[in-house]
């Protein structure tokens, strides 16, 4: 830790085998809590699903789909591991429910079905219209990944992803109702293992003040990726953050990455509660 601005400013270790792209900023004062490698485009695993959710709400806002529209999954869209739908008997769910599954448990099958319903081209166009050039949902979920397809599900920079969640918090990317719905889907997220681990929140219910912190986020994980982006609030302050970690395939820096991400959460928590 080194001094920066009005308080402690975190530095992420370099030369440890982990590449970092990280940024945290107070939404109202503009004070930067930490910033390192914020322009680096890294593999963000499932984090790019936020752009799919945004596109769904944008299309709903334009009257091109309804959130209560039923959608039936196809066998080719089945994908286990991350998610819950693959364990459910129902083959047909509403768009709203599919998006809730994506927000809550990063549901891979729901992601594939919704990508088919709205089209990846629409997601790419919507993301580009937001002004982002280095952050995107690159493909549907495939495993194993066939030759010729994007190597990552999504990519992103801390600068752009922090900007996105900040704009969602400020109701700038959709109508107020649309941003509220997006925050609610992400507020159901059950992964508090990374930055949010510092706050000791209930992982199943934190879309309200718990220990004076209210949080919504989206995470991404693979064997060589950890990423956490979101907004954390106290009654006095709001912080938008992105902390992304990549390391080389075949090495294992998971424990080190998680420990550092928790330290980033400590910095955010101290700012939220003490200024």
PyMOL commands that set and color helices and strands:
alter all, ss='L'
color gray80, all
select helices_A, chain A and resi 49-61+75-77+85-87+95-105+108-118+120-129+158-169+176-187+195-199+254-274
alter helices_A, ss='H'
color red, helices_A
select strands_A, chain A and resi 2-4+7-9+18-26+32-36+42-43+70-72+92-94+136-137+154-156+214-222+225-233+238-247
alter strands_A, ss='S'
color yellow, strands_A
deselect
rebuild
show_as cartoon
